[in-house]
Amino acid sequence: MSAGMVFVPAKPDGIEKAFGKALFAAREQILTDCNYYVRVDQGILRDTAYTSQSGLSLDIVWPQSYAQRVYYTGNPSTAVNPNASLQWAQKAADTFGGDWQEILQKGFE
C-alpha cells in the first residue's frame, strides 16, 4: 500500500493568474536569451522566432521547416553569431535560468 499527499492551494485561480502574469513578463527575456545562442546565417531563424503562452505554459517557436534539424545536428557556424550553439534553448536555460527565476519571482511581488 502506498501513501501520498495532494497539495491543493487555497486559491488556485489566483496563483495561476499571478504565475501567468509573471510568465508574461519573463517571456520576451527568455526569447532574447535563447536567440543569443541561435544559429544565424541570414537571420531568418532568429527573426521569425516567437513566444506563445497558454495558462502556465510558455512555448518558444522557431517556425522554419529546418529549425528542428539544426537545433540538434551539425556544426553551428560562428561567423555571424559567435555564440551559436546546438540546442540553443537548453544552453540559454543553463546559462540564464537563474535570471528567469528572478524575473518570475518579481512577477509575484
ROLUMPA-794735 format. One line per field, with one value per residue: x, y, z of N, C-alpha, C in turn; residue number from 0. Coordinates in Angstrom, 2 decimals, always signed. Example, Ala and Ser with C-alpha at 12.3 -4.5 7.8 and 13.67 -1.06 7.14 Angstrom:
residues 2
n_u = c(+13.19  +12.85);
n_v = c(-5.69  -2.25);
n_w = c(+7.80  +7.08);
ca_u = c(+12.30  +13.67);
ca_v = c(-4.50  -1.06);
ca_w = c(+7.80  +7.14);
c_u = c(+13.20  +12.90);
c_v = c(-3.30  +0.03);
c_w = c(+7.80  +7.87);
num = c(0  1);
end
This chain:
residues 109
n_u = c(+0.84  +0.54  +1.21  +0.30  +0.29  -1.73  -1.41  -3.40  -3.72  -5.17  -6.41  -6.42  -6.93  -6.09  -3.35  -2.61  -3.24  -1.46  +1.00  +0.81  +0.86  +3.42  +4.93  +4.31  +5.65  +8.26  +8.67  +9.63  +12.25  +13.23  +13.00  +14.79  +17.18  +17.42  +17.68  +20.15  +21.95  +21.20  +21.57  +22.85  +22.55  +21.41  +19.71  +17.03  +15.94  +16.30  +14.93  +12.27  +11.34  +9.09  +6.99  +4.54  +1.95  +0.04  -1.96  -0.22  +1.88  +4.61  +5.58  +8.29  +8.91  +10.53  +9.76  +10.67  +11.08  +13.40  +14.30  +14.21  +16.02  +18.51  +18.70  +19.43  +21.51  +24.63  +27.20  +27.32  +27.87  +29.96  +30.42  +28.65  +27.13  +28.86  +28.21  +26.70  +25.10  +24.45  +21.27  +20.21  +18.22  +18.28  +20.89  +20.66  +18.85  +20.43  +22.37  +21.04  +18.91  +18.66  +18.36  +15.90  +14.27  +14.40  +13.08  +10.54  +9.91  +9.82  +7.57  +5.57  +5.49);
n_v = c(-1.17  +2.21  +5.57  +8.99  +12.51  +15.16  +18.39  +21.13  +24.35  +27.05  +29.04  +28.37  +29.62  +32.25  +31.91  +30.76  +32.86  +34.83  +33.58  +33.32  +36.02  +36.71  +35.03  +36.09  +38.52  +37.60  +36.32  +37.59  +38.16  +35.58  +34.59  +36.35  +35.63  +32.95  +33.29  +34.43  +32.38  +31.16  +29.68  +31.61  +32.46  +33.86  +35.13  +34.55  +32.41  +33.26  +35.73  +35.08  +33.80  +33.25  +33.72  +31.82  +31.80  +29.92  +29.78  +28.30  +27.59  +28.10  +28.43  +28.50  +29.25  +28.39  +28.77  +27.87  +25.39  +23.89  +24.15  +22.26  +20.29  +21.71  +22.45  +20.21  +18.94  +18.98  +21.47  +24.37  +27.44  +30.06  +32.42  +34.60  +34.75  +34.60  +33.19  +31.02  +27.86  +24.33  +23.07  +25.49  +26.65  +25.11  +25.60  +28.32  +28.17  +26.81  +28.74  +31.20  +30.59  +31.08  +33.85  +34.04  +32.86  +34.80  +36.94  +35.82  +35.49  +38.16  +38.90  +37.94  +39.63);
n_w = c(+0.00  -0.83  +0.14  -0.07  -0.74  -1.71  -2.71  -2.69  -3.54  -1.68  -3.20  -6.19  -8.67  -8.31  -7.91  -10.34  -12.05  -11.14  -11.68  -14.44  -15.19  -14.31  -15.93  -18.42  -18.20  -18.24  -20.67  -23.09  -22.41  -22.06  -24.69  -25.99  -24.71  -25.53  -28.29  -28.33  -28.57  -30.91  -34.16  -36.83  -40.11  -42.39  -40.73  -40.60  -39.11  -36.44  -36.54  -37.00  -34.80  -32.09  -29.15  -27.37  -25.16  -22.93  -20.36  -17.83  -19.38  -21.52  -24.79  -26.98  -30.22  -33.18  -36.27  -38.76  -41.31  -41.14  -38.58  -36.38  -37.22  -37.36  -34.76  -33.34  -34.78  -36.66  -37.24  -35.79  -37.39  -36.40  -37.60  -38.08  -35.73  -32.94  -30.67  -31.34  -31.01  -30.76  -29.72  -28.65  -26.99  -24.67  -23.87  -23.30  -21.16  -19.30  -18.89  -18.32  -16.69  -13.91  -13.88  -15.17  -13.28  -11.26  -12.53  -12.78  -10.06  -9.22  -10.56  -8.97  -6.88);
ca_u = c(+0.00  +1.32  +0.57  +0.73  -0.41  -2.01  -1.49  -4.28  -3.68  -6.47  -6.99  -5.62  -7.10  -5.23  -1.96  -2.44  -3.26  -0.21  +2.10  +0.63  +1.31  +4.88  +5.47  +4.18  +6.74  +9.55  +8.77  +10.48  +13.64  +13.58  +13.21  +16.03  +18.30  +17.54  +18.19  +21.57  +22.71  +20.64  +22.40  +22.48  +23.16  +20.80  +18.94  +15.61  +15.57  +16.23  +13.98  +10.89  +11.01  +8.05  +6.52  +3.10  +1.66  -1.29  -2.01  +1.07  +2.81  +5.23  +6.25  +9.12  +8.82  +11.30  +8.84  +11.25  +11.00  +14.69  +14.70  +14.47  +17.24  +19.70  +18.74  +20.07  +22.60  +25.52  +28.24  +26.89  +28.87  +30.03  +30.85  +27.73  +26.84  +29.94  +27.67  +25.84  +25.26  +23.38  +20.33  +20.38  +17.29  +18.79  +22.08  +20.17  +18.28  +21.54  +23.12  +20.23  +17.76  +18.57  +17.80  +14.49  +13.62  +14.28  +12.02  +9.27  +9.65  +9.43  +6.21  +4.65  +5.53);
ca_v = c(+0.00  +3.43  +6.75  +10.20  +13.71  +16.07  +19.77  +21.99  +25.70  +27.58  +29.81  +28.02  +30.59  +33.39  +31.50  +30.59  +34.20  +35.50  +32.95  +33.71  +37.40  +36.68  +34.40  +37.09  +39.49  +36.95  +35.61  +38.25  +37.98  +34.19  +34.50  +37.06  +34.82  +31.78  +33.75  +34.76  +31.20  +30.55  +29.74  +32.71  +32.52  +35.09  +35.71  +34.21  +31.56  +34.13  +36.82  +34.59  +33.15  +33.93  +33.01  +31.57  +31.47  +29.41  +29.47  +28.15  +27.03  +29.02  +27.80  +29.35  +28.58  +28.78  +28.11  +27.44  +23.93  +23.28  +24.51  +21.10  +19.63  +22.46  +22.53  +19.01  +18.36  +19.84  +22.25  +25.76  +28.43  +31.21  +33.56  +35.71  +34.78  +33.85  +32.41  +29.98  +26.57  +23.34  +23.09  +26.85  +26.96  +24.45  +26.35  +29.55  +27.81  +26.51  +29.97  +32.31  +30.09  +31.80  +35.18  +33.85  +32.62  +36.09  +37.69  +35.19  +35.80  +39.57  +38.98  +37.60  +40.68);
ca_w = c(+0.00  -0.86  +0.70  -0.73  -0.35  -2.81  -2.22  -3.49  -2.97  -1.27  -4.30  -7.37  -9.75  -8.00  -8.13  -11.78  -12.64  -10.78  -12.42  -15.84  -15.31  -14.16  -17.14  -19.48  -18.01  -18.48  -21.93  -24.08  -21.98  -22.35  -26.13  -26.29  -24.23  -26.41  -29.58  -28.16  -28.97  -32.11  -35.37  -37.72  -41.43  -42.91  -39.63  -40.71  -37.98  -35.25  -36.71  -37.06  -33.53  -31.31  -27.96  -27.26  -23.77  -22.64  -18.93  -17.16  -20.35  -22.48  -25.92  -27.82  -31.51  -34.34  -37.19  -40.03  -41.50  -40.83  -37.21  -35.53  -37.69  -36.98  -33.30  -32.80  -35.56  -37.44  -36.59  -35.97  -37.77  -35.51  -38.41  -37.87  -34.29  -32.28  -29.56  -31.90  -30.35  -30.86  -28.59  -28.13  -25.89  -23.47  -23.46  -22.66  -19.86  -18.39  -18.62  -17.82  -15.93  -12.63  -14.17  -15.47  -11.99  -10.58  -13.21  -12.39  -8.66  -9.13  -11.06  -7.88  -5.84);
c_u = c(+0.89  +0.51  +1.09  -0.07  -0.59  -2.17  -2.36  -4.27  -5.09  -7.16  -6.20  -5.76  -6.20  -3.77  -1.69  -2.39  -1.94  +0.97  +2.02  +1.13  +2.84  +5.53  +5.39  +5.31  +8.09  +9.73  +9.64  +11.96  +14.10  +13.85  +14.53  +17.24  +18.50  +18.14  +19.65  +22.45  +22.22  +21.62  +21.91  +23.29  +22.69  +19.93  +17.46  +15.15  +15.37  +15.08  +12.52  +10.47  +9.95  +7.70  +5.01  +2.84  +0.22  -1.32  -0.63  +2.16  +3.32  +5.93  +7.07  +9.26  +9.76  +10.62  +9.43  +11.30  +12.29  +15.10  +15.04  +15.78  +18.48  +19.80  +19.57  +21.33  +23.46  +26.55  +27.91  +28.05  +28.81  +30.48  +29.96  +27.39  +27.90  +29.46  +26.82  +26.17  +24.15  +22.51  +20.38  +19.43  +17.76  +20.03  +21.67  +19.60  +19.38  +22.27  +22.29  +19.05  +17.58  +17.98  +16.30  +13.69  +13.40  +13.16  +10.65  +8.93  +9.20  +7.99  +5.16  +4.58  +4.50);
c_v = c(+1.23  +4.58  +7.98  +11.39  +14.57  +17.45  +20.56  +23.36  +26.20  +28.33  +29.53  +29.02  +31.81  +33.09  +31.38  +31.96  +34.93  +34.91  +33.31  +35.12  +37.47  +36.09  +35.34  +38.10  +38.89  +36.48  +36.29  +38.13  +36.55  +34.01  +35.18  +36.23  +33.57  +32.19  +34.19  +33.62  +30.57  +30.67  +30.88  +32.58  +33.82  +35.76  +35.34  +33.39  +32.40  +35.13  +36.37  +33.90  +33.97  +33.10  +32.87  +31.10  +31.02  +28.99  +29.46  +27.64  +28.11  +28.20  +28.86  +28.58  +29.23  +28.07  +27.63  +25.92  +23.21  +23.46  +23.29  +20.42  +20.38  +22.67  +21.38  +18.55  +19.42  +20.54  +23.72  +26.68  +29.59  +32.47  +34.79  +35.88  +33.96  +32.99  +31.23  +28.61  +25.62  +23.48  +24.44  +27.19  +26.33  +25.17  +27.65  +29.25  +27.52  +27.78  +31.01  +31.87  +30.78  +33.19  +35.08  +33.63  +33.93  +36.93  +37.14  +35.53  +37.24  +39.76  +38.65  +38.70  +41.76);
c_w = c(+0.00  -0.29  -0.01  -0.24  -1.59  -2.20  -3.19  -2.85  -2.66  -2.40  -5.57  -8.50  -9.53  -8.26  -9.62  -12.47  -12.37  -11.55  -13.90  -16.11  -15.22  -15.41  -18.33  -19.40  -18.40  -19.92  -22.99  -23.71  -22.28  -23.84  -26.52  -25.89  -25.09  -27.75  -29.51  -28.66  -30.28  -33.28  -36.25  -39.00  -42.06  -41.86  -39.64  -39.51  -36.72  -35.37  -36.76  -35.77  -32.79  -30.09  -28.01  -25.84  -23.64  -21.17  -18.31  -18.09  -21.29  -23.55  -26.62  -29.13  -32.51  -35.50  -38.52  -40.12  -41.10  -39.37  -36.35  -35.92  -37.20  -35.47  -32.73  -33.53  -36.24  -36.59  -36.79  -36.32  -36.78  -36.26  -38.17  -36.40  -33.58  -31.12  -30.04  -31.30  -30.79  -29.63  -27.86  -26.99  -24.58  -22.95  -22.76  -21.28  -18.84  -17.97  -17.88  -16.95  -14.59  -12.80  -14.44  -14.19  -11.24  -11.20  -12.80  -10.93  -8.48  -9.63  -10.02  -6.84  -6.10);
num = c(0  1  2  3  4  5  6  7  8  9  10  11  12  13  14  15  16  17  18  19  20  21  22  23  24  25  26  27  28  29  30  31  32  33  34  35  36  37  38  39  40  41  42  43  44  45  46  47  48  49  50  51  52  53  54  55  56  57  58  59  60  61  62  63  64  65  66  67  68  69  70  71  72  73  74  75  76  77  78  79  80  81  82  83  84  85  86  87  88  89  90  91  92  93  94  95  96  97  98  99  100  101  102  103  104  105  106  107  108);
end
